[in-house]
Amino acid sequence: MSSINLFLLGLVKKKPISAYDLAKFIDENQLNQMIKISDPAVYKNLIKLKQKGLLRSKSTQTENMPEKTVYSITKKGEDNLNDLVTKYARQDFDIHFDFNSFIINLDFLSKEDAVKKLHDFKNVLLEKKKKYECFSKEFSTIPFVGKGIVKQFYKINDTLIDWLEEFTLEYLETRK
């Protein structure tokens, strides 16, 4: 099972919720910044989790609103959630950065173009730093674990800025 399913099972365990409301919650709280998940993936995975018996669904309708399906976790789902938490806590993982594709190809550029690209990338990281600082301020009411993830992103971004500055200097020395 995927980390998306672990994520969804955990959210549904907190409270029964419709796919629409869950996707809206993820978007509003920018949780898709923490785990790669799209609105269609929310719908698709909730249906699959129900088919596996990990979630149950109940159709509800209020006044003039269209009928909606509310998902809640089953005992089997709770057991699976606990198993997945254990699995991911013990699992080795890889770290992939999409930007490494352009780093690998710097030697194909002129020195000036390569330095410009590195400068552009540093600006991206600096903008992300501002964004994470805003997250910390805006999301003062988010749970402790959410704050921890925002702090994780902030520290990784800071480390990348430090690495990029060092890498750029070393790159300039090697491309004299």
C-alpha positions as CSV (number, residue, x, y, z in Angstrom):
1,M,0.0,0.0,0.0
2,S,1.1,3.5,-0.8
3,S,1.9,6.4,1.5
4,I,-1.2,8.1,0.0
5,N,-3.3,5.4,1.5
6,L,-1.6,5.7,4.8
7,F,-2.2,9.5,4.7
8,L,-5.9,9.0,3.8
9,L,-6.6,6.3,6.4
10,G,-5.1,8.6,9.0
11,L,-7.3,11.5,8.0
12,V,-10.5,9.5,7.8
13,K,-9.7,7.9,11.2
14,K,-9.8,11.4,12.7
15,K,-13.3,11.9,11.6
16,P,-15.7,10.5,9.0
17,I,-15.6,12.7,5.9
18,S,-16.7,12.8,2.2
19,A,-14.1,12.7,-0.6
20,Y,-15.0,16.2,-1.6
21,D,-14.5,17.6,2.0
22,L,-11.3,15.6,2.3
23,A,-9.9,17.0,-0.9
24,K,-11.0,20.5,0.1
25,F,-9.3,20.0,3.5
26,I,-6.1,18.9,1.9
27,D,-6.1,21.9,-0.5
28,E,-7.0,24.4,2.1
29,N,-4.4,23.2,4.5
30,Q,-1.8,22.8,1.7
31,L,-1.2,19.2,2.8
32,N,-0.5,18.4,-0.8
33,Q,2.8,20.3,-0.2
34,M,3.7,17.6,2.4
35,I,2.7,14.6,0.4
36,K,2.1,14.4,-3.3
37,I,-1.6,13.9,-3.7
38,S,-4.1,15.2,-6.2
39,D,-7.9,15.6,-5.9
40,P,-8.5,12.7,-8.3
41,A,-6.1,10.5,-6.2
42,V,-8.2,11.2,-3.1
43,Y,-11.4,10.0,-4.8
44,K,-9.8,7.0,-6.5
45,N,-7.9,5.8,-3.4
46,L,-10.9,6.2,-1.1
47,I,-12.9,3.9,-3.4
48,K,-10.1,1.4,-3.4
49,L,-9.8,1.5,0.3
50,K,-13.6,0.9,0.6
51,Q,-13.3,-2.0,-1.8
52,K,-10.6,-3.6,0.4
53,G,-12.8,-3.3,3.4
54,L,-10.6,-0.7,5.1
55,L,-13.3,2.0,4.9
56,R,-17.1,2.0,5.0
57,S,-19.3,4.5,3.3
58,K,-22.7,6.0,4.0
59,S,-24.7,8.2,1.7
60,T,-26.1,11.3,3.2
61,Q,-28.2,14.2,1.9
62,T,-29.0,17.5,3.5
63,E,-31.8,19.8,2.4
64,N,-31.3,20.8,-1.3
65,M,-27.7,19.6,-1.5
66,P,-26.8,16.6,-3.6
67,E,-26.2,13.3,-2.0
68,K,-22.7,12.7,-0.8
69,T,-20.8,9.7,0.4
70,V,-19.1,9.9,3.8
71,Y,-16.3,7.5,4.6
72,S,-15.3,6.2,8.0
73,I,-12.6,3.7,9.0
74,T,-13.3,0.1,9.8
75,K,-11.6,-2.1,12.3
76,K,-9.7,-3.7,9.5
77,G,-8.7,-0.2,8.3
78,E,-7.5,0.7,11.8
79,D,-5.4,-2.4,11.9
80,N,-4.0,-1.7,8.4
81,L,-3.3,1.9,9.4
82,N,-1.2,0.7,12.4
83,D,0.6,-1.8,10.2
84,L,1.4,1.0,7.6
85,V,2.6,3.4,10.3
86,T,5.0,0.6,11.5
87,K,6.1,-0.2,8.0
88,Y,6.9,3.4,7.1
89,A,8.6,4.0,10.4
90,R,11.0,1.2,9.7
91,Q,11.4,1.5,5.9
92,D,14.5,2.8,4.3
93,F,13.8,5.5,1.8
94,D,15.4,7.4,-1.1
95,I,15.5,11.1,-1.4
96,H,14.9,12.4,-4.9
97,F,15.2,16.0,-6.0
98,D,13.9,16.8,-9.5
99,F,16.4,19.7,-9.7
100,N,19.2,17.2,-9.9
101,S,18.3,16.7,-13.5
102,F,19.5,20.2,-14.3
103,I,22.6,20.0,-12.0
104,I,23.8,16.9,-13.9
105,N,23.6,18.8,-17.1
106,L,25.4,22.0,-16.1
107,D,28.6,21.0,-17.9
108,F,26.7,21.1,-21.2
109,L,26.0,24.8,-20.7
110,S,28.4,27.7,-21.0
111,K,29.9,28.8,-17.7
112,E,27.8,32.0,-17.7
113,D,24.6,30.1,-18.5
114,A,25.3,27.5,-15.8
115,V,26.0,30.2,-13.2
116,K,22.8,32.0,-14.2
117,K,20.8,28.7,-13.8
118,L,22.3,28.2,-10.4
119,H,21.4,31.7,-9.4
120,D,17.9,31.2,-10.7
121,F,17.6,28.0,-8.6
122,K,18.9,29.9,-5.5
123,N,16.1,32.4,-6.0
124,V,13.6,29.5,-6.1
125,L,15.0,28.2,-2.8
126,L,14.9,31.7,-1.3
127,E,11.2,32.1,-2.3
128,K,10.5,28.7,-0.8
129,K,12.2,29.8,2.4
130,K,9.8,32.8,2.6
131,K,6.9,30.5,1.9
132,Y,7.9,28.1,4.8
133,E,8.3,31.1,7.1
134,C,4.8,32.2,6.2
135,F,3.5,28.6,6.8
136,S,5.0,28.8,10.3
137,K,3.1,32.0,11.0
138,E,-0.1,31.2,9.2
139,F,-0.5,27.7,10.6
140,S,0.0,28.4,14.2
141,T,-3.1,26.4,14.9
142,I,-2.1,23.3,13.1
143,P,-1.3,20.2,15.1
144,F,2.2,19.6,16.4
145,V,3.0,17.0,13.8
146,G,2.0,19.3,11.0
147,K,4.3,22.0,12.5
148,G,7.0,19.4,12.6
149,I,6.7,18.7,8.9
150,V,6.7,22.5,8.0
151,K,9.9,22.8,10.2
152,Q,11.4,19.8,8.3
153,F,10.7,21.4,4.9
154,Y,12.2,24.7,6.2
155,K,15.4,23.0,7.5
156,I,15.8,20.9,4.3
157,N,15.4,24.1,2.2
158,D,18.0,25.9,4.4
159,T,20.4,23.0,4.0
160,L,19.8,23.1,0.2
161,I,20.6,26.9,0.1
162,D,23.9,26.2,2.0
163,W,24.7,23.3,-0.3
164,L,23.9,25.4,-3.4
165,E,26.2,28.3,-2.3
166,E,29.0,25.9,-1.6
167,F,28.4,24.0,-4.9
168,T,28.3,27.2,-6.9
169,L,31.7,28.3,-5.5
170,E,33.2,24.9,-6.2
171,Y,31.7,24.9,-9.7
172,L,33.2,28.2,-10.5
173,E,36.6,27.0,-9.3
174,T,36.4,23.9,-11.6
175,R,35.2,25.8,-14.7
176,K,37.9,28.5,-14.8
